[in-house]
Amino acid sequence: MKVILLKELQGKGGEGDVIDVNRGFANNFLLTQGYAVKATPGNLKQLEERKKNIAKREETRIADANALAEKLNDATVRVIAQVGEEGVLFGSVTAPLVADAIAEQLDIEIDRRRVELGKPIKMTGTYHVPVSLYRDIKGTVTVVVAGESEAEEAIDAIEEAIDIAETPADEMVEVDGEVAADGTVEVEVTETEE
């Protein structure tokens, strides 16, 4: 059955494309969810009249997707997870967690279904995760998976460095730190009088 797509359908085409699909897929999903209309002679005639507007919107979408791909290619997000022995995670880092990390740390909303993680991440380390943005345009974000204990070790190292630093005898230094959700370590150093 031939249908005219009204919006992008990943792996099939974009707005204005005429595609041939199974009748059940068309009737049960594409037509009911507003992804397509039947390719009747009247709808095809309307499509020809709308081609210029569709082409302008397509240019804008492609330009936006390319800009977003550049941002993602230069970006790194951190995911903090509970880690067992030898860097093995308790649980795993999945596509929705990566999409949430991108939204929280980069302020870029990505549909979790567009994160092409393949298998869930089960070890700490650095991973390059492709993200499908529009049609064939993809960006690759660097995902650093670290354990909570590694972040706590960073706080301890900072505290130790401050202890080693020369501090006048009449001043005391108090260190307070915590690990943020994005994996950064926030440390507050205050001087106190004895």
Secondary structure, 3 states (H helix, E strand, C coil): CEEEECCCECCCECCCCEEECCHHHHHHHHCCCCCEEECCHHHHHHHHHHHHHHHHHHHHHHHHHHHHHHHHHCCEEEEEECECHHHEEEEEECHHHHHHHHHHHHCCCCCHHHECCCCCEEECEEEEEEEEEECCEEEEEEEEEEEHHHHHHHHHHHHHHHHHCCCCCCEEEEEEEEECCCCCEEEEEEEEEC
